[in-house]
Amino acid sequence: MDLALTPAQAAARDTARRLAQELLAPHARTFDAEHTFPTAHLQALARAGLFGVNIRPEHGGLGAGAVAYALAVRELAAACAATTVAMMVTNMVAEAIQTFGDDDQRARFLPRITSGEWPAAGFSLSEPGAGSDASSLTTRAVRDGDAYVLDGTKAWVTSGGHAGLYLVMARTNPAEKSRGISAFLVPGDAPGLTATKPEEKMGLRASATTQLVLEGCRVPAANRLGPEGIGFRIAMTSLDGGRVGVSAQACGIATAAHEAAVAYARAHPAEGDAATRAGEIDAWVRAGFGLCLRAASLKDAGRPFTRPAAMAKLYCTEMAGRACQHALRSLGLAGQDAAARVEQYARDARITRIYEGTSEVQRIVIARELLRGVSA
Ligand SMILES: Cc1cc2nc3c(=O)[nH]c(=O)nc-3n(C[C@H](O)[C@H](O)[C@H](O)COP(=O)(O)OP(=O)(O)OC[C@H]3O[C@@H](n4cnc5c(N)ncnc54)[C@H](O)[C@@H]3O)c2cc1C
């Protein structure tokens, strides 16, 4: 599908492509091997507007929309999926503030995110005992005068320990389940907040993933995002948009695997299977990115896109896993060489099936929306 892109969409894609090739790709393998958080690279993405692709220009963003965002994410992820996930979560938090924040919150936080003053923002929903069933989270936020006091342990926080701001979901009303959850903007240096040592992960090793321990962490009431009780809605709305990003990220990883498979097939013309496998990956990636762009277009049009985003996330992330295995099969022993990076793509692709809702969760979301008769 050749899209007629708007100038803003083409500019976001081209900027991302240039930074991906010039900045991210040359370091991606070493950063993975050494678990290096890419602070300077993220700040370069921010300076190019890529921390606020869908944030209005008055707050320092590009205001370019979800299609532009998907195009940019795919370019970046083909070079370094770990840097890209930090950028994606930052965009997700910025959008939540733009959508659910008041004027004061937008003015206080968005310019500091979009400018790259903070190398990332973090989104903190999951807990050690609350992953897929996030509405069972137990972190408490108790009102105390003009502040809330947060206590609990959050888990698997992307950019933990590096983010300048976390969007933390905590329970304000234990008598309610999802409606008892509220959202808080917690500065990274807030007293009482500690990020633990990063997890040792299979993939995305340059992206720090930590627990956040909250012990008597006082947050001004002015940092509550939206009214009490809508934190879970904020999280689910954010994840709808986030899934468009994860599907684009998976397409980026699959594109990189495809390029490796094509290069191998060209260099080994006698191995016919390598060529047909490369062709098959091409078809998968195009089908996947079509689903991703459909969800992004619906989001840009202000139409419901929960089911399209879940479909894109399910298909693209499973597809990226298949694409990487196909490429590894073609490359044989060469695929085991870290320099070829295909083994890294396979490790990174595996994680896209887990965060922002596992494949099983996407199936549940798709089925629920389908049976409710939600169109699109
Ligand atoms: C690298 C990485 C980064 C992450 N970043 C963030 C972040 O920034 N912020 C954040 O809040 N979270 C983050 N997460 C957490 C992520 O969202 C959770 O890991 C995910 O939601 C799954 O939760 P869980 O790991 O507790 O698995 P569980 O919920 O325990 O699930 C275990 C298995 O059971 C399956 N399962 C669960 N429920 C059902 C069901 N009802 N029906 C069928 N199957 C089911 C799951 O699909 C999975 O296969 C991150 C995770 C990773 C790996």
The ligand as a MOL file (V3000), in Angstrom:
LIG
                    3D

  0  0  0     0  0            999 V3000
M  V30 BEGIN CTAB
M  V30 COUNTS 53 58 0 0 0
M  V30 BEGIN ATOM
M  V30 1 C 10.1340 -5.4710 28.9500 0
M  V30 2 C 8.8610 -5.1650 29.6350 0
M  V30 3 C 8.5060 -3.8360 29.8450 0
M  V30 4 C 7.3240 -3.5270 30.4990 0
M  V30 5 N 7.0300 -2.2090 30.7150 0
M  V30 6 C 5.9450 -1.8970 31.4680 0
M  V30 7 C 5.6860 -0.5390 31.8090 0
M  V30 8 O 6.3960 0.3870 31.3830 0
M  V30 9 N 4.6410 -0.2680 32.6210 0
M  V30 10 C 3.8320 -1.2390 33.1070 0
M  V30 11 O 2.8900 -0.9360 33.8240 0
M  V30 12 N 4.0560 -2.5540 32.7910 0
M  V30 13 C 5.0930 -2.8970 31.9920 0
M  V30 14 N 5.3440 -4.2150 31.6800 0
M  V30 15 C 4.5060 -5.2590 32.2840 0
M  V30 16 C 3.6030 -5.9300 31.2800 0
M  V30 17 O 2.5700 -5.0690 30.8850 0
M  V30 18 C 3.1070 -7.2170 31.9390 0
M  V30 19 O 4.2120 -8.1020 31.9910 0
M  V30 20 C 1.9780 -7.8560 31.1710 0
M  V30 21 O 0.8060 -7.0910 31.3210 0
M  V30 22 C 1.7020 -9.2980 31.6250 0
M  V30 23 O 1.5890 -9.3560 33.0010 0
M  V30 24 P 2.3590 -10.5090 33.8350 0
M  V30 25 O 3.7660 -10.4980 33.3720 0
M  V30 26 O 2.0920 -10.2990 35.2650 0
M  V30 27 O 1.7230 -11.8500 33.3270 0
M  V30 28 P 0.4040 -12.5790 33.8720 0
M  V30 29 O -0.7480 -11.6330 33.8760 0
M  V30 30 O 0.7470 -13.2520 35.1490 0
M  V30 31 O 0.1720 -13.6550 32.7330 0
M  V30 32 C 0.9290 -14.8720 32.6430 0
M  V30 33 C 0.4250 -15.6300 31.4270 0
M  V30 34 O -0.9910 -15.9320 31.6030 0
M  V30 35 C -1.7360 -15.4100 30.5130 0
M  V30 36 N -3.0180 -14.9110 30.9890 0
M  V30 37 C -3.2230 -14.0240 31.9970 0
M  V30 38 N -4.5440 -13.7770 32.1480 0
M  V30 39 C -5.1890 -14.5240 31.2070 0
M  V30 40 C -6.5540 -14.7090 30.8520 0
M  V30 41 N -7.5480 -14.0690 31.5060 0
M  V30 42 N -6.8470 -15.5460 29.8290 0
M  V30 43 C -5.8570 -16.2060 29.1410 0
M  V30 44 N -4.5450 -16.0760 29.4600 0
M  V30 45 C -4.2070 -15.2560 30.4600 0
M  V30 46 C -0.8880 -14.2820 29.9480 0
M  V30 47 O -1.2010 -14.0510 28.5940 0
M  V30 48 C 0.5120 -14.8300 30.1290 0
M  V30 49 O 0.8200 -15.6970 29.0740 0
M  V30 50 C 6.4810 -4.5630 30.9660 0
M  V30 51 C 6.8370 -5.8870 30.7320 0
M  V30 52 C 8.0070 -6.2080 30.0760 0
M  V30 53 C 8.3520 -7.6510 29.8540 0
M  V30 END ATOM
M  V30 BEGIN BOND
M  V30 1 1 1 2
M  V30 2 1 2 3
M  V30 3 2 2 52
M  V30 4 2 3 4
M  V30 5 1 4 5
M  V30 6 1 4 50
M  V30 7 2 5 6
M  V30 8 1 6 7
M  V30 9 1 6 13
M  V30 10 2 7 8
M  V30 11 1 7 9
M  V30 12 1 9 10
M  V30 13 2 10 11
M  V30 14 1 10 12
M  V30 15 2 12 13
M  V30 16 1 13 14
M  V30 17 1 14 15
M  V30 18 1 14 50
M  V30 19 1 15 16
M  V30 20 1 16 17
M  V30 21 1 16 18
M  V30 22 1 18 19
M  V30 23 1 18 20
M  V30 24 1 20 21
M  V30 25 1 20 22
M  V30 26 1 22 23
M  V30 27 1 23 24
M  V30 28 2 24 25
M  V30 29 1 24 26
M  V30 30 1 24 27
M  V30 31 1 27 28
M  V30 32 2 28 29
M  V30 33 1 28 30
M  V30 34 1 28 31
M  V30 35 1 31 32
M  V30 36 1 32 33
M  V30 37 1 33 34
M  V30 38 1 33 48
M  V30 39 1 34 35
M  V30 40 1 35 36
M  V30 41 1 35 46
M  V30 42 1 36 37
M  V30 43 1 36 45
M  V30 44 2 37 38
M  V30 45 1 38 39
M  V30 46 1 39 40
M  V30 47 2 39 45
M  V30 48 1 40 41
M  V30 49 2 40 42
M  V30 50 1 42 43
M  V30 51 2 43 44
M  V30 52 1 44 45
M  V30 53 1 46 47
M  V30 54 1 46 48
M  V30 55 1 48 49
M  V30 56 2 50 51
M  V30 57 1 51 52
M  V30 58 1 52 53
M  V30 END BOND
M  V30 END CTAB
M  END
